[in-house]
């Protein structure tokens, strides 16, 4: 099903040259211009980039004038390029700094894209000139980086589309009074939904109620001037806050038992507070009306255009059911699916103890949607735990959480699936060639995933499926070498690896300094030969691909208040670029098709406005994508009106409010961190 693993270690690409000085890098725009290979060759006319290789026409149905329908993903291995003397390129990018992701072509400065959507040639500008013909589009990169498109190994783009249709709290920290005023405004904006229409608000900050220690309760929502059911969805995807009307509709009462993998938070009186965690959320969520399909498809079109403007050419959609697959089908059939998609079919917690039923479910979905162009099946997703921050603390830990004074509590978080059940489930899927993708935040959940994969390997003898553990916020040092030993891919979201309210204020006091040191241990994993992969977890965070790549290096990023163990866990620039290209292509078992810039591979490429291999590390965050190609087809052109609009939406989302640092989140001094 896939070629032998290719380790995305720093050794596979020479380290980028250091910046000659610390002055701010000033990007220059690239230009599409005619290029004359020989004096006797007629000069090509100034053509639009939308005639790039593989384009079958502008996707007019999208309403995006610069967006071309993506070419279908090919399942076969790259074919050898035809003889250079017998063909000209559809597109040539020259005067570039090409980051090939391979050990060869370290000084490549040009790329030719063939008319079959594959890379025709990579190398020195003079060598690539021979591929320029009368109708070849030629782009002067003006020193910007050309590299593989970004592969996002863990994201939720269809959830991002759904969220975009609803009002958002943008993760704000507010007093109860301020929150109620905001929600009253949302009610007024949707007054036509009275008296019974649902008000669903996105991006609620579960630790954002002020003053610190204020616990959410349905009574705070019940006080609003309406009888409508109200739901606030946590930006982390793991918490939901409902008013009493919504609880009544869902028939959630004091006698309702917690579901497997979830919790109905109850007060001292034993009654629901209105907060539902993880797999308890569907009790209420299933009653929320689905958005209009046409509006949702249009929202998804815009969301995927934003992803293309960010340089993403492949996604793993990390939680997929029939609804998401139907939406992808609609997008593909109307020519509005610009990326390659690997859907991770979610196996609900109650199915994890029944491998035969889980397999039947996954097989059924694959059979129903296997003909959808652009989808590549073969991955299933399981949640092993929740989130680690105070006050949720549902991530599964090996040792208990601490109280505010640094004393151990009786809470080790929630482990939703046992190692034995996960092992049997993994063995059943691996035996048929499926790979597993586990949500594991806490060190106990990480160990459970590894124990399960070890069992599956013994039971099946297979090491080629590239089982994956995602997030890895906390890893016990004893488990670090097990990733390479078992061939397990660590898929990390390193934009979180910075000092901020989430990693320090809401965490350090409750796990102590010794464990805190092992947050997102990227370099430690790499030193033990683990093959790193990356993902954004969008829309849990705004999509900031290049800041994510930068934060993996300096462990600080745009919004950090200092670095989070940079010396111990920061990785090199080349390693970060590889992690988000070849490393993730390897995770998704597409590295024989994409992930590097080399002859014969699919032309999934991005052109940037600067050389991210040499500019100051901090300047990587503000890199802009000028051109994105998938299979040789232009899916983002920064010079087009559609491209400018998509890039502007990405910028606006990234500029949204962030929670400020707060020492008082602890409620006082703590023996565990001494930060008071």
Beta strands, then each sheet from edge to edge (+ up, - down):
strand 1: 31-32
strand 2: 91-94
strand 3: 97-99
strand 4: 110-113
strand 5: 119-123
strand 6: 137-140
strand 7: 145-148
strand 8: 150-155
strand 9: 174-175
strand 10: 199-204
strand 11: 209-210
strand 12: 230-234
strand 13: 239-242
strand 14: 262-266
strand 15: 272-278
strand 16: 312-320
strand 17: 340-346
strand 18: 379-383
strand 19: 435-440
strand 20: 468-471
strand 21: 489-492
strand 22: 533-534
strand 23: 605-608
strand 24: 625-630
strand 25: 633-637
sheet 1: 1+ 6- 2- 4+ 5-
sheet 2: 3+ 7+ 23- 24+ 25-
sheet 3: 8+ 16+ 17+ 18+ 19+ 20+ 21+ 22+
sheet 4: 9+ 11+
sheet 5: 10+ 12+ 13- 15+ 14-
end
